[in-house]
Structures are given as C-alpha cells and as structure tokens.
Amino acid sequence: MLYQLFQSAGTETAFNELLDLTFTENERAMMLERWRIFDALDRGLSQREVAKDVPCSIVTATRGAKVYRDNRDAIRKYLEIWRK
C-alpha cells in the first residue's frame, strides 16, 4: 500500500509534497541525518568522527553504525544514488 502511494508521486515536487504530508519536519530531518551517517561511515569515519561530521550525538551515530553494519550491502546500493 505505501509502496503504491509513494510510487504514484511522478515528480520530485509531488514526492516532496507527499513527504511533507506524511512526515513531520523533524522526521524528515532524522531520515536525512541517518543517510548522512551512513555516508560518513561508508567513507571510513569512526563513530566519533561521524558525530562531528554530520553533526549528531554519539548515541545517534552509534545507532546508525549498528544499522550500517547489519545492512552494509543494501545501504551501499542506495548510497550510490544518494551521492549523485
């Protein structure tokens, strides 16, 4: 159901509108922060360096690092798109 909803946004403008309707500003910021953490970890930064680079708390960097470790291959696939 959610897949079809988000897939129906045929343009970036429509997609952003759907994100605005679905998530709070804080939730959207948290999603962007998570991907910045993944990117920093993939570049080889330590969790402390990630916390300074992103910036975020060390706890947030640690949580992101756990997800990154557990899902590295899938995350790297999407990081290729993120970095474009």
Order of alpha helices (4+ residues) and beta strands (2+ residues): alpha-alpha-alpha-alpha-alpha-alpha
